[in-house]
Amino acid sequence: MTRIVAVSGSRSADSTTRAALRVALDAAADAGAETDLIDLATVDLPLYHPDEGAQGDSEALKRRIREADGVLAGTPVYRGSYSSTFKNFHDFCGSDEYANTAVGLLATAGGGSYGGTLEHLRSTFRNVHAWTVPHEVGIQGASSKVETGATDPGAGPRITDEDLRRRTERLGRVVVEHAERVRE
Ligand SMILES: Cc1cc2nc3c(=O)[nH]c(=O)nc-3n(C[C@H](O)[C@H](O)[C@H](O)COP(=O)(O)O)c2cc1C
């Protein structure tokens, strides 16, 4: 079965990035994939140190990426780029983890500018030989368009803007399709 793992690069307990990724993951599950979420807010991953081997949960997290056929990578926009939390995770995982892996990109912004963030993700995923899909999702003013489910846990995560919801669900499906193509 095709395995899709989402990686959420926010440390916020009430993260819009994680909520949007869940929408994409649900669509991937509806397309027949087995799904998993790595929430970087809840893992033990120290700042990458090149002189150290395994650190905290690093080996288990790398294994989850290696075993994935597709990855949904999500980050908040920080200073026009992606978060340091995501970059730290990126420093642990290289082409051994991402070769033959389809990757879909998603960014949430407080304001209106997510283009640089998606470009930075795209070029750094290319560096580790991932197959980034052309379809991508950027969410402007994320706090007004993404409901995290924190106030109403029964409701679950939701994207209230219809176009963005459809776009995000499509990201989940596109990553499943491409994961099936690039798998060896
Ligand atoms: C350190 C920091 C830097 C940020 N930089 C930007 C930025 O450059 N542009 C922008 O639109 N929003 C910026 N934001 C807002 C976040 O991108 C926005 O709130 C995002 O949706 C948070 O995602 P989360 O809920 O998953 O943590 C910044 C937030 C923080 C904490």
The ligand as an SDF file (V2000), in Angstrom:
LIG
                    3D

 31 33  0  0  0  0  0  0  0  0999 V2000
    8.9820   34.1840   13.6720 C   0  0  0  0  0  0  0  0  0  0  0  0
    7.8070   34.3840   12.7620 C   0  0  0  0  0  0  0  0  0  0  0  0
    8.0180   34.9180   11.5080 C   0  0  0  0  0  0  0  0  0  0  0  0
    6.9380   35.1090   10.6330 C   0  0  0  0  0  0  0  0  0  0  0  0
    7.1830   35.6340    9.3950 N   0  0  0  0  0  0  0  0  0  0  0  0
    6.1440   35.8070    8.5410 C   0  0  0  0  0  0  0  0  0  0  0  0
    6.3620   36.3340    7.2340 C   0  0  0  0  0  0  0  0  0  0  0  0
    7.4780   36.6550    6.8350 O   0  0  0  0  0  0  0  0  0  0  0  0
    5.2900   36.4880    6.4050 N   0  0  0  0  0  0  0  0  0  0  0  0
    4.0170   36.1360    6.8010 C   0  0  0  0  0  0  0  0  0  0  0  0
    3.0750   36.2920    6.0130 O   0  0  0  0  0  0  0  0  0  0  0  0
    3.7830   35.6230    8.0310 N   0  0  0  0  0  0  0  0  0  0  0  0
    4.8080   35.4580    8.9090 C   0  0  0  0  0  0  0  0  0  0  0  0
    4.5800   34.9050   10.1520 N   0  0  0  0  0  0  0  0  0  0  0  0
    3.2300   34.4280   10.4800 C   0  0  0  0  0  0  0  0  0  0  0  0
    3.0890   32.9030   10.2610 C   0  0  0  0  0  0  0  0  0  0  0  0
    3.5390   32.5180    8.9750 O   0  0  0  0  0  0  0  0  0  0  0  0
    1.6120   32.4840   10.3600 C   0  0  0  0  0  0  0  0  0  0  0  0
    1.0760   32.9010   11.5730 O   0  0  0  0  0  0  0  0  0  0  0  0
    1.4800   30.9680   10.1810 C   0  0  0  0  0  0  0  0  0  0  0  0
    0.1810   30.6730    9.7290 O   0  0  0  0  0  0  0  0  0  0  0  0
    1.7330   30.2200   11.4750 C   0  0  0  0  0  0  0  0  0  0  0  0
    1.5750   28.8370   11.2290 O   0  0  0  0  0  0  0  0  0  0  0  0
    1.2400   27.8240   12.4260 P   0  0  0  0  0  0  0  0  0  0  0  0
   -0.1510   28.1830   12.9380 O   0  0  0  0  0  0  0  0  0  0  0  0
    1.2710   26.4820   11.7990 O   0  0  0  0  0  0  0  0  0  0  0  0
    2.2920   28.0150   13.4790 O   0  0  0  0  0  0  0  0  0  0  0  0
    5.6340   34.7400   11.0440 C   0  0  0  0  0  0  0  0  0  0  0  0
    5.4350   34.1940   12.3250 C   0  0  0  0  0  0  0  0  0  0  0  0
    6.5030   34.0330   13.1770 C   0  0  0  0  0  0  0  0  0  0  0  0
    6.2600   33.4290   14.5530 C   0  0  0  0  0  0  0  0  0  0  0  0
  1  2  1  0
  2  3  1  0
  2 30  2  0
  3  4  2  0
  4  5  1  0
  4 28  1  0
  5  6  2  0
  6  7  1  0
  6 13  1  0
  7  8  2  0
  7  9  1  0
  9 10  1  0
 10 11  2  0
 10 12  1  0
 12 13  2  0
 13 14  1  0
 14 15  1  0
 14 28  1  0
 15 16  1  0
 16 17  1  0
 16 18  1  0
 18 19  1  0
 18 20  1  0
 20 21  1  0
 20 22  1  0
 22 23  1  0
 23 24  1  0
 24 25  2  0
 24 26  1  0
 24 27  1  0
 28 29  2  0
 29 30  1  0
 30 31  1  0
M  END
$$$$
